[in-house]
Amino acid sequence: MHKLRIVQKELNETEIWLKVMVMAEFATEESLHCLREEVKSLARIITASIGTLKERGVGKESR
Protein backbone atom coordinates (compact mmCIF):
# COMPACT_ATOMS: atom_id res chain seq x y z
CA MET A 1 0.00 0.00 0.00
CA HIS A 2 2.91 2.34 0.75
CA LYS A 3 4.14 2.12 -2.83
CA LEU A 4 0.67 2.90 -4.16
CA ARG A 5 0.57 6.03 -2.00
CA ILE A 6 3.92 7.09 -3.47
CA VAL A 7 2.52 6.55 -6.96
CA GLN A 8 -0.51 8.64 -6.04
CA LYS A 9 1.70 11.51 -4.85
CA GLU A 10 3.85 11.30 -7.98
CA LEU A 11 0.77 11.46 -10.20
CA ASN A 12 -0.44 14.53 -8.30
CA GLU A 13 2.96 16.15 -8.76
CA THR A 14 2.94 15.29 -12.46
CA GLU A 15 -0.43 17.01 -12.85
CA ILE A 16 0.98 20.11 -11.16
CA TRP A 17 4.02 20.18 -13.45
CA LEU A 18 1.84 19.81 -16.52
CA LYS A 19 -0.16 22.84 -15.35
CA VAL A 20 3.09 24.75 -14.81
CA MET A 21 4.20 23.92 -18.34
CA VAL A 22 1.00 25.44 -19.72
CA MET A 23 1.23 28.51 -17.47
CA ALA A 24 4.87 29.06 -18.48
CA GLU A 25 3.86 28.65 -22.11
CA PHE A 26 6.22 25.71 -22.69
CA ALA A 27 3.25 23.80 -24.06
CA THR A 28 -0.36 24.44 -24.96
CA GLU A 29 -3.34 23.06 -23.10
CA GLU A 30 -4.34 21.22 -26.25
CA SER A 31 -0.94 19.56 -26.67
CA LEU A 32 -1.03 18.21 -23.10
CA HIS A 33 -4.72 17.30 -22.99
CA CYS A 34 -4.24 13.57 -23.67
CA LEU A 35 -1.38 13.32 -21.20
CA ARG A 36 -3.33 15.11 -18.48
CA GLU A 37 -6.31 12.83 -19.07
CA GLU A 38 -4.03 9.79 -18.76
CA VAL A 39 -2.61 11.10 -15.48
CA LYS A 40 -6.14 11.65 -14.14
CA SER A 41 -7.19 8.17 -15.22
CA LEU A 42 -4.18 6.56 -13.56
CA ALA A 43 -4.82 8.58 -10.40
CA ARG A 44 -8.41 7.27 -10.25
CA ILE A 45 -7.18 3.69 -10.68
CA ILE A 46 -4.56 4.06 -7.95
CA THR A 47 -7.04 5.74 -5.61
CA ALA A 48 -9.53 2.91 -6.16
CA SER A 49 -6.80 0.34 -5.52
CA ILE A 50 -5.85 2.01 -2.26
CA GLY A 51 -9.53 2.04 -1.24
CA THR A 52 -9.86 -1.66 -2.03
CA LEU A 53 -6.79 -2.48 0.02
CA LYS A 54 -8.13 -0.44 2.94
CA GLU A 55 -11.46 -2.31 2.76
CA ARG A 56 -9.59 -5.62 2.86
CA GLY A 57 -7.44 -4.47 5.75
CA VAL A 58 -4.21 -4.85 3.78
CA GLY A 59 -1.30 -2.67 4.79
CA LYS A 60 -2.44 -1.84 8.31
CA GLU A 61 0.45 -3.75 9.84
CA SER A 62 2.98 -1.55 7.98
CA ARG A 63 1.92 1.67 9.72
mmCIF file of the N, C-alpha and C atoms, coordinates in Angstrom:
data_MODEL
# 
_entry.id   MODEL 
# 
loop_
_atom_site.group_PDB 
_atom_site.id 
_atom_site.type_symbol 
_atom_site.label_atom_id 
_atom_site.label_alt_id 
_atom_site.label_comp_id 
_atom_site.label_asym_id 
_atom_site.label_entity_id 
_atom_site.label_seq_id 
_atom_site.pdbx_PDB_ins_code 
_atom_site.Cartn_x 
_atom_site.Cartn_y 
_atom_site.Cartn_z 
_atom_site.occupancy 
_atom_site.B_iso_or_equiv 
_atom_site.pdbx_formal_charge 
_atom_site.auth_seq_id 
_atom_site.auth_comp_id 
_atom_site.auth_asym_id 
_atom_site.auth_atom_id 
_atom_site.pdbx_PDB_model_num 
ATOM 1   N N  . MET A 1 1  ? 0.836   -1.189 0.000   1.00 0.00 ? 1  MET A N  1 
ATOM 2   C CA . MET A 1 1  ? 0.000   0.000  0.000   1.00 0.00 ? 1  MET A CA 1 
ATOM 3   C C  . MET A 1 1  ? 0.882   1.254  0.000   1.00 0.00 ? 1  MET A C  1 
ATOM 4   N N  . HIS A 1 2  ? 2.012   1.191  0.682   1.00 0.00 ? 2  HIS A N  1 
ATOM 5   C CA . HIS A 1 2  ? 2.911   2.342  0.748   1.00 0.00 ? 2  HIS A CA 1 
ATOM 6   C C  . HIS A 1 2  ? 3.355   2.772  -0.651  1.00 0.00 ? 2  HIS A C  1 
ATOM 7   N N  . LYS A 1 3  ? 3.693   1.809  -1.480  1.00 0.00 ? 3  LYS A N  1 
ATOM 8   C CA . LYS A 1 3  ? 4.145   2.124  -2.835  1.00 0.00 ? 3  LYS A CA 1 
ATOM 9   C C  . LYS A 1 3  ? 3.019   2.744  -3.666  1.00 0.00 ? 3  LYS A C  1 
ATOM 10  N N  . LEU A 1 4  ? 1.801   2.306  -3.447  1.00 0.00 ? 4  LEU A N  1 
ATOM 11  C CA . LEU A 1 4  ? 0.669   2.904  -4.158  1.00 0.00 ? 4  LEU A CA 1 
ATOM 12  C C  . LEU A 1 4  ? 0.465   4.360  -3.736  1.00 0.00 ? 4  LEU A C  1 
ATOM 13  N N  . ARG A 1 5  ? 0.687   4.639  -2.476  1.00 0.00 ? 5  ARG A N  1 
ATOM 14  C CA . ARG A 1 5  ? 0.567   6.030  -2.003  1.00 0.00 ? 5  ARG A CA 1 
ATOM 15  C C  . ARG A 1 5  ? 1.661   6.906  -2.625  1.00 0.00 ? 5  ARG A C  1 
ATOM 16  N N  . ILE A 1 6  ? 2.839   6.347  -2.801  1.00 0.00 ? 6  ILE A N  1 
ATOM 17  C CA . ILE A 1 6  ? 3.916   7.087  -3.465  1.00 0.00 ? 6  ILE A CA 1 
ATOM 18  C C  . ILE A 1 6  ? 3.525   7.370  -4.912  1.00 0.00 ? 6  ILE A C  1 
ATOM 19  N N  . VAL A 1 7  ? 2.972   6.368  -5.580  1.00 0.00 ? 7  VAL A N  1 
ATOM 20  C CA . VAL A 1 7  ? 2.524   6.550  -6.965  1.00 0.00 ? 7  VAL A CA 1 
ATOM 21  C C  . VAL A 1 7  ? 1.468   7.649  -7.028  1.00 0.00 ? 7  VAL A C  1 
ATOM 22  N N  . GLN A 1 8  ? 0.552   7.639  -6.090  1.00 0.00 ? 8  GLN A N  1 
ATOM 23  C CA . GLN A 1 8  ? -0.509  8.639  -6.045  1.00 0.00 ? 8  GLN A CA 1 
ATOM 24  C C  . GLN A 1 8  ? 0.088   10.047 -5.910  1.00 0.00 ? 8  GLN A C  1 
ATOM 25  N N  . LYS A 1 9  ? 1.053   10.211 -5.033  1.00 0.00 ? 9  LYS A N  1 
ATOM 26  C CA . LYS A 1 9  ? 1.696   11.513 -4.854  1.00 0.00 ? 9  LYS A CA 1 
ATOM 27  C C  . LYS A 1 9  ? 2.449   11.932 -6.110  1.00 0.00 ? 9  LYS A C  1 
ATOM 28  N N  . GLU A 1 10 ? 3.121   10.985 -6.751  1.00 0.00 ? 10 GLU A N  1 
ATOM 29  C CA . GLU A 1 10 ? 3.852   11.301 -7.980  1.00 0.00 ? 10 GLU A CA 1 
ATOM 30  C C  . GLU A 1 10 ? 2.903   11.719 -9.102  1.00 0.00 ? 10 GLU A C  1 
ATOM 31  N N  . LEU A 1 11 ? 1.758   11.075 -9.195  1.00 0.00 ? 11 LEU A N  1 
ATOM 32  C CA . LEU A 1 11 ? 0.772   11.465 -10.201 1.00 0.00 ? 11 LEU A CA 1 
ATOM 33  C C  . LEU A 1 11 ? 0.237   12.864 -9.925  1.00 0.00 ? 11 LEU A C  1 
ATOM 34  N N  . ASN A 1 12 ? 0.009   13.182 -8.660  1.00 0.00 ? 12 ASN A N  1 
ATOM 35  C CA . ASN A 1 12 ? -0.440  14.530 -8.302  1.00 0.00 ? 12 ASN A CA 1 
ATOM 36  C C  . ASN A 1 12 ? 0.618   15.560 -8.679  1.00 0.00 ? 12 ASN A C  1 
ATOM 37  N N  . GLU A 1 13 ? 1.874   15.233 -8.413  1.00 0.00 ? 13 GLU A N  1 
ATOM 38  C CA . GLU A 1 13 ? 2.962   16.147 -8.757  1.00 0.00 ? 13 GLU A CA 1 
ATOM 39  C C  . GLU A 1 13 ? 3.075   16.307 -10.279 1.00 0.00 ? 13 GLU A C  1 
ATOM 40  N N  . THR A 1 14 ? 2.890   15.229 -11.000 1.00 0.00 ? 14 THR A N  1 
ATOM 41  C CA . THR A 1 14 ? 2.936   15.293 -12.460 1.00 0.00 ? 14 THR A CA 1 
ATOM 42  C C  . THR A 1 14 ? 1.868   16.227 -12.984 1.00 0.00 ? 14 THR A C  1 
ATOM 43  N N  . GLU A 1 15 ? 0.666   16.133 -12.430 1.00 0.00 ? 15 GLU A N  1 
ATOM 44  C CA . GLU A 1 15 ? -0.433  17.011 -12.845 1.00 0.00 ? 15 GLU A CA 1 
ATOM 45  C C  . GLU A 1 15 ? -0.059  18.469 -12.598 1.00 0.00 ? 15 GLU A C  1 
ATOM 46  N N  . ILE A 1 16 ? 0.562   18.742 -11.474 1.00 0.00 ? 16 ILE A N  1 
ATOM 47  C CA . ILE A 1 16 ? 0.979   20.115 -11.159 1.00 0.00 ? 16 ILE A CA 1 
ATOM 48  C C  . ILE A 1 16 ? 1.998   20.609 -12.179 1.00 0.00 ? 16 ILE A C  1 
ATOM 49  N N  . TRP A 1 17 ? 2.989   19.767 -12.492 1.00 0.00 ? 17 TRP A N  1 
ATOM 50  C CA . TRP A 1 17 ? 4.024   20.184 -13.446 1.00 0.00 ? 17 TRP A CA 1 
ATOM 51  C C  . TRP A 1 17 ? 3.455   20.382 -14.847 1.00 0.00 ? 17 TRP A C  1 
ATOM 52  N N  . LEU A 1 18 ? 2.476   19.601 -15.219 1.00 0.00 ? 18 LEU A N  1 
ATOM 53  C CA . LEU A 1 18 ? 1.840   19.812 -16.521 1.00 0.00 ? 18 LEU A CA 1 
ATOM 54  C C  . LEU A 1 18 ? 1.123   21.157 -16.554 1.00 0.00 ? 18 LEU A C  1 
ATOM 55  N N  . LYS A 1 19 ? 0.480   21.521 -15.445 1.00 0.00 ? 19 LYS A N  1 
ATOM 56  C CA . LYS A 1 19 ? -0.163  22.837 -15.354 1.00 0.00 ? 19 LYS A CA 1 
ATOM 57  C C  . LYS A 1 19 ? 0.877   23.955 -15.441 1.00 0.00 ? 19 LYS A C  1 
ATOM 58  N N  . VAL A 1 20 ? 2.008   23.756 -14.776 1.00 0.00 ? 20 VAL A N  1 
ATOM 59  C CA . VAL A 1 20 ? 3.086   24.746 -14.806 1.00 0.00 ? 20 VAL A CA 1 
ATOM 60  C C  . VAL A 1 20 ? 3.599   24.933 -16.232 1.00 0.00 ? 20 VAL A C  1 
ATOM 61  N N  . MET A 1 21 ? 3.736   23.827 -16.952 1.00 0.00 ? 21 MET A N  1 
ATOM 62  C CA . MET A 1 21 ? 4.196   23.919 -18.338 1.00 0.00 ? 21 MET A CA 1 
ATOM 63  C C  . MET A 1 21 ? 3.260   24.777 -19.187 1.00 0.00 ? 21 MET A C  1 
ATOM 64  N N  . VAL A 1 22 ? 1.970   24.637 -18.964 1.00 0.00 ? 22 VAL A N  1 
ATOM 65  C CA . VAL A 1 22 ? 0.998   25.444 -19.717 1.00 0.00 ? 22 VAL A CA 1 
ATOM 66  C C  . VAL A 1 22 ? 1.087   26.906 -19.281 1.00 0.00 ? 22 VAL A C  1 
ATOM 67  N N  . MET A 1 23 ? 1.155   27.137 -17.982 1.00 0.00 ? 23 MET A N  1 
ATOM 68  C CA . MET A 1 23 ? 1.227   28.511 -17.470 1.00 0.00 ? 23 MET A CA 1 
ATOM 69  C C  . MET A 1 23 ? 2.490   29.226 -17.941 1.00 0.00 ? 23 MET A C  1 
ATOM 70  N N  . ALA A 1 24 ? 3.603   28.480 -18.039 1.00 0.00 ? 24 ALA A N  1 
ATOM 71  C CA . ALA A 1 24 ? 4.872   29.061 -18.476 1.00 0.00 ? 24 ALA A CA 1 
ATOM 72  C C  . ALA A 1 24 ? 4.978   29.112 -19.999 1.00 0.00 ? 24 ALA A C  1 
ATOM 73  N N  . GLU A 1 25 ? 3.940   28.650 -20.656 1.00 0.00 ? 25 GLU A N  1 
ATOM 74  C CA . GLU A 1 25 ? 3.857   28.649 -22.113 1.00 0.00 ? 25 GLU A CA 1 
ATOM 75  C C  . GLU A 1 25 ? 4.931   27.786 -22.779 1.00 0.00 ? 25 GLU A C  1 
ATOM 76  N N  . PHE A 1 26 ? 5.338   26.705 -22.092 1.00 0.00 ? 26 PHE A N  1 
ATOM 77  C CA . PHE A 1 26 ? 6.222   25.708 -22.693 1.00 0.00 ? 26 PHE A CA 1 
ATOM 78  C C  . PHE A 1 26 ? 5.424   24.752 -23.567 1.00 0.00 ? 26 PHE A C  1 
ATOM 79  N N  . ALA A 1 27 ? 4.134   24.674 -23.294 1.00 0.00 ? 27 ALA A N  1 
ATOM 80  C CA . ALA A 1 27 ? 3.246   23.799 -24.061 1.00 0.00 ? 27 ALA A CA 1 
ATOM 81  C C  . ALA A 1 27 ? 1.847   24.395 -24.011 1.00 0.00 ? 27 ALA A C  1 
ATOM 82  N N  . THR A 1 28 ? 1.028   23.969 -24.957 1.00 0.00 ? 28 THR A N  1 
ATOM 83  C CA . THR A 1 28 ? -0.356  24.441 -24.963 1.00 0.00 ? 28 THR A CA 1 
ATOM 84  C C  . THR A 1 28 ? -1.226  23.431 -24.221 1.00 0.00 ? 28 THR A C  1 
ATOM 85  N N  . GLU A 1 29 ? -2.361  23.923 -23.768 1.00 0.00 ? 29 GLU A N  1 
ATOM 86  C CA . GLU A 1 29 ? -3.338  23.058 -23.096 1.00 0.00 ? 29 GLU A CA 1 
ATOM 87  C C  . GLU A 1 29 ? -3.740  21.907 -24.018 1.00 0.00 ? 29 GLU A C  1 
ATOM 88  N N  . GLU A 1 30 ? -3.920  22.228 -25.282 1.00 0.00 ? 30 GLU A N  1 
ATOM 89  C CA . GLU A 1 30 ? -4.338  21.217 -26.252 1.00 0.00 ? 30 GLU A CA 1 
ATOM 90  C C  . GLU A 1 30 ? -3.274  20.130 -26.433 1.00 0.00 ? 30 GLU A C  1 
ATOM 91  N N  . SER A 1 31 ? -2.002  20.541 -26.448 1.00 0.00 ? 31 SER A N  1 
ATOM 92  C CA . SER A 1 31 ? -0.939  19.559 -26.670 1.00 0.00 ? 31 SER A CA 1 
ATOM 93  C C  . SER A 1 31 ? -0.772  18.603 -25.485 1.00 0.00 ? 31 SER A C  1 
ATOM 94  N N  . LEU A 1 32 ? -1.175  19.040 -24.298 1.00 0.00 ? 32 LEU A N  1 
ATOM 95  C CA . LEU A 1 32 ? -1.026  18.205 -23.101 1.00 0.00 ? 32 LEU A CA 1 
ATOM 96  C C  . LEU A 1 32 ? -2.330  17.547 -22.669 1.00 0.00 ? 32 LEU A C  1 
ATOM 97  N N  . HIS A 1 33 ? -3.399  17.809 -23.393 1.00 0.00 ? 33 HIS A N  1 
ATOM 98  C CA . HIS A 1 33 ? -4.717  17.305 -22.985 1.00 0.00 ? 33 HIS A CA 1 
ATOM 99  C C  . HIS A 1 33 ? -4.717  15.780 -22.787 1.00 0.00 ? 33 HIS A C  1 
ATOM 100 N N  . CYS A 1 34 ? -4.233  15.037 -23.767 1.00 0.00 ? 34 CYS A N  1 
ATOM 101 C CA . CYS A 1 34 ? -4.239  13.568 -23.671 1.00 0.00 ? 34 CYS A CA 1 
ATOM 102 C C  . CYS A 1 34 ? -3.395  13.084 -22.494 1.00 0.00 ? 34 CYS A C  1 
ATOM 103 N N  . LEU A 1 35 ? -2.252  13.718 -22.301 1.00 0.00 ? 35 LEU A N  1 
ATOM 104 C CA . LEU A 1 35 ? -1.375  13.321 -21.197 1.00 0.00 ? 35 LEU A CA 1 
ATOM 105 C C  . LEU A 1 35 ? -2.028  13.612 -19.849 1.00 0.00 ? 35 LEU A C  1 
ATOM 106 N N  . ARG A 1 36 ? -2.663  14.772 -19.736 1.00 0.00 ? 36 ARG A N  1 
ATOM 107 C CA . ARG A 1 36 ? -3.335  15.107 -18.478 1.00 0.00 ? 36 ARG A CA 1 
ATOM 108 C C  . ARG A 1 36 ? -4.490  14.167 -18.203 1.00 0.00 ? 36 ARG A C  1 
ATOM 109 N N  . GLU A 1 37 ? -5.217  13.788 -19.238 1.00 0.00 ? 37 GLU A N  1 
ATOM 110 C CA . GLU A 1 37 ? -6.311  12.826 -19.066 1.00 0.00 ? 37 GLU A CA 1 
ATOM 111 C C  . GLU A 1 37 ? -5.772  11.467 -18.619 1.00 0.00 ? 37 GLU A C  1 
ATOM 112 N N  . GLU A 1 38 ? -4.648  11.069 -19.159 1.00 0.00 ? 38 GLU A N  1 
ATOM 113 C CA . GLU A 1 38 ? -4.035  9.793  -18.763 1.00 0.00 ? 38 GLU A CA 1 
ATOM 114 C C  . GLU A 1 38 ? -3.597  9.830  -17.298 1.00 0.00 ? 38 GLU A C  1 
ATOM 115 N N  . VAL A 1 39 ? -3.022  10.941 -16.875 1.00 0.00 ? 39 VAL A N  1 
ATOM 116 C CA . VAL A 1 39 ? -2.612  11.099 -15.477 1.00 0.00 ? 39 VAL A CA 1 
ATOM 117 C C  . VAL A 1 39 ? -3.837  11.021 -14.565 1.00 0.00 ? 39 VAL A C  1 
ATOM 118 N N  . LYS A 1 40 ? -4.913  11.690 -14.945 1.00 0.00 ? 40 LYS A N  1 
ATOM 119 C CA . LYS A 1 40 ? -6.138  11.652 -14.136 1.00 0.00 ? 40 LYS A CA 1 
ATOM 120 C C  . LYS A 1 40 ? -6.708  10.241 -14.066 1.00 0.00 ? 40 LYS A C  1 
ATOM 121 N N  . SER A 1 41 ? -6.681  9.542  -15.179 1.00 0.00 ? 41 SER A N  1 
ATOM 122 C CA . SER A 1 41 ? -7.189  8.167  -15.222 1.00 0.00 ? 41 SER A CA 1 
ATOM 123 C C  . SER A 1 41 ? -6.365  7.251  -14.324 1.00 0.00 ? 41 SER A C  1 
ATOM 124 N N  . LEU A 1 42 ? -5.057  7.369  -14.418 1.00 0.00 ? 42 LEU A N  1 
ATOM 125 C CA . LEU A 1 42 ? -4.183  6.559  -13.564 1.00 0.00 ? 42 LEU A CA 1 
ATOM 126 C C  . LEU A 1 42 ? -4.397  6.892  -12.087 1.00 0.00 ? 42 LEU A C  1 
ATOM 127 N N  . ALA A 1 43 ? -4.579  8.171  -11.787 1.00 0.00 ? 43 ALA A N  1 
ATOM 128 C CA . ALA A 1 43 ? -4.815  8.577  -10.398 1.00 0.00 ? 43 ALA A CA 1 
ATOM 129 C C  . ALA A 1 43 ? -6.104  7.955  -9.858  1.00 0.00 ? 43 ALA A C  1 
ATOM 130 N N  . ARG A 1 44 ? -7.151  7.903  -10.685 1.00 0.00 ? 44 ARG A N  1 
ATOM 131 C CA . ARG A 1 44 ? -8.409  7.273  -10.255 1.00 0.00 ? 44 ARG A CA 1 
ATOM 132 C C  . ARG A 1 44 ? -8.206  5.782  -10.001 1.00 0.00 ? 44 ARG A C  1 
ATOM 133 N N  . ILE A 1 45 ? -7.439  5.134  -10.858 1.00 0.00 ? 45 ILE A N  1 
ATOM 134 C CA . ILE A 1 45 ? -7.179  3.691  -10.683 1.00 0.00 ? 45 ILE A CA 1 
ATOM 135 C C  . ILE A 1 45 ? -6.410  3.445  -9.394  1.00 0.00 ? 45 ILE A C  1 
ATOM 136 N N  . ILE A 1 46 ? -5.378  4.228  -9.156  1.00 0.00 ? 46 ILE A N  1 
ATOM 137 C CA . ILE A 1 46 ? -4.559  4.057  -7.946  1.00 0.00 ? 46 ILE A CA 1 
ATOM 138 C C  . ILE A 1 46 ? -5.385  4.355  -6.703  1.00 0.00 ? 46 ILE A C  1 
ATOM 139 N N  . THR A 1 47 ? -6.194  5.408  -6.752  1.00 0.00 ? 47 THR A N  1 
ATOM 140 C CA . THR A 1 47 ? -7.043  5.744  -5.611  1.00 0.00 ? 47 THR A CA 1 
ATOM 141 C C  . THR A 1 47 ? -8.024  4.612  -5.311  1.00 0.00 ? 47 THR A C  1 
ATOM 142 N N  . ALA A 1 48 ? -8.604  4.032  -6.350  1.00 0.00 ? 48 ALA A N  1 
ATOM 143 C CA . ALA A 1 48 ? -9.526  2.908  -6.159  1.00 0.00 ? 48 ALA A CA 1 
ATOM 144 C C  . ALA A 1 48 ? -8.790  1.696  -5.591  1.00 0.00 ? 48 ALA A C  1 
ATOM 145 N N  . SER A 1 49 ? -7.588  1.466  -6.034  1.00 0.00 ? 49 SER A N  1 
ATOM 146 C CA . SER A 1 49 ? -6.800  0.340  -5.524  1.00 0.00 ? 49 SER A CA 1 
ATOM 147 C C  . SER A 1 49 ? -6.480  0.514  -4.048  1.00 0.00 ? 49 SER A C  1 
ATOM 148 N N  . ILE A 1 50 ? -6.121  1.728  -3.677  1.00 0.00 ? 50 ILE A N  1 
ATOM 149 C CA . ILE A 1 50 ? -5.853  2.010  -2.258  1.00 0.00 ? 50 ILE A CA 1 
ATOM 150 C C  . ILE A 1 50 ? -7.115  1.785  -1.437  1.00 0.00 ? 50 ILE A C  1 
ATOM 151 N N  . GLY A 1 51 ? -8.256  2.248  -1.943  1.00 0.00 ? 51 GLY A N  1 
ATOM 152 C CA . GLY A 1 51 ? -9.527  2.041  -1.241  1.00 0.00 ? 51 GLY A CA 1 
ATOM 153 C C  . GLY A 1 51 ? -9.855  0.575  -1.072  1.00 0.00 ? 51 GLY A C  1 
ATOM 154 N N  . THR A 1 52 ? -9.616  -0.220 -2.109  1.00 0.00 ? 52 THR A N  1 
ATOM 155 C CA . THR A 1 52 ? -9.865  -1.662 -2.033  1.00 0.00 ? 52 THR A CA 1 
ATOM 156 C C  . THR A 1 52 ? -8.972  -2.306 -0.979  1.00 0.00 ? 52 THR A C  1 
ATOM 157 N N  . LEU A 1 53 ? -7.705  -1.916 -0.967  1.00 0.00 ? 53 LEU A N  1 
ATOM 158 C CA . LEU A 1 53 ? -6.786  -2.478 0.021   1.00 0.00 ? 53 LEU A CA 1 
ATOM 159 C C  . LEU A 1 53 ? -7.199  -2.098 1.440   1.00 0.00 ? 53 LEU A C  1 
ATOM 160 N N  . LYS A 1 54 ? -7.663  -0.872 1.618   1.00 0.00 ? 54 LYS A N  1 
ATOM 161 C CA . LYS A 1 54 ? -8.133  -0.438 2.939   1.00 0.00 ? 54 LYS A CA 1 
ATOM 162 C C  . LYS A 1 54 ? -9.328  -1.278 3.379   1.00 0.00 ? 54 LYS A C  1 
ATOM 163 N N  . GLU A 1 55 ? -10.272 -1.511 2.446   1.00 0.00 ? 55 GLU A N  1 
ATOM 164 C CA . GLU A 1 55 ? -11.455 -2.307 2.764   1.00 0.00 ? 55 GLU A CA 1 
ATOM 165 C C  . GLU A 1 55 ? -11.071 -3.720 3.190   1.00 0.00 ? 55 GLU A C  1 
ATOM 166 N N  . ARG A 1 56 ? -10.050 -4.259 2.553   1.00 0.00 ? 56 ARG A N  1 
ATOM 167 C CA . ARG A 1 56 ? -9.594  -5.619 2.865   1.00 0.00 ? 56 ARG A CA 1 
ATOM 168 C C  . ARG A 1 56 ? -8.665  -5.667 4.066   1.00 0.00 ? 56 ARG A C  1 
ATOM 169 N N  . GLY A 1 57 ? -8.290  -4.501 4.585   1.00 0.00 ? 57 GLY A N  1 
ATOM 170 C CA . GLY A 1 57 ? -7.436  -4.471 5.751   1.00 0.00 ? 57 GLY A CA 1 
ATOM 171 C C  . GLY A 1 57 ? -5.973  -4.725 5.447   1.00 0.00 ? 57 GLY A C  1 
ATOM 172 N N  . VAL A 1 58 ? -5.600  -4.619 4.176   1.00 0.00 ? 58 VAL A N  1 
ATOM 173 C CA . VAL A 1 58 ? -4.213  -4.849 3.783   1.00 0.00 ? 58 VAL A CA 1 
ATOM 174 C C  . VAL A 1 58 ? -3.398  -3.596 4.055   1.00 0.00 ? 58 VAL A C  1 
ATOM 175 N N  . GLY A 1 59 ? -2.202  -3.786 4.583   1.00 0.00 ? 59 GLY A N  1 
ATOM 176 C CA . GLY A 1 59 ? -1.303  -2.669 4.794   1.00 0.00 ? 59 GLY A CA 1 
ATOM 177 C C  . GLY A 1 59 ? -1.385  -2.036 6.154   1.00 0.00 ? 59 GLY A C  1 
ATOM 178 N N  . LYS A 1 60 ? -2.325  -2.442 6.983   1.00 0.00 ? 60 LYS A N  1 
ATOM 179 C CA . LYS A 1 60 ? -2.435  -1.835 8.312   1.00 0.00 ? 60 LYS A CA 1 
ATOM 180 C C  . LYS A 1 60 ? -1.255  -2.172 9.194   1.00 0.00 ? 60 LYS A C  1 
ATOM 181 N N  . GLU A 1 61 ? -0.682  -3.338 8.989   1.00 0.00 ? 61 GLU A N  1 
ATOM 182 C CA . GLU A 1 61 ? 0.446   -3.748 9.836   1.00 0.00 ? 61 GLU A CA 1 
ATOM 183 C C  . GLU A 1 61 ? 1.712   -2.980 9.516   1.00 0.00 ? 61 GLU A C  1 
ATOM 184 N N  . SER A 1 62 ? 1.775   -2.279 8.362   1.00 0.00 ? 62 SER A N  1 
ATOM 185 C CA . SER A 1 62 ? 2.979   -1.549 7.978   1.00 0.00 ? 62 SER A CA 1 
ATOM 186 C C  . SER A 1 62 ? 2.993   -0.112 8.499   1.00 0.00 ? 62 SER A C  1 
ATOM 187 N N  . ARG A 1 63 ? 1.964   0.287  9.209   1.00 0.00 ? 63 ARG A N  1 
ATOM 188 C CA . ARG A 1 63 ? 1.915   1.669  9.717   1.00 0.00 ? 63 ARG A CA 1 
ATOM 189 C C  . ARG A 1 63 ? 2.743   1.832  10.944  1.00 0.00 ? 63 ARG A C  1 
# 
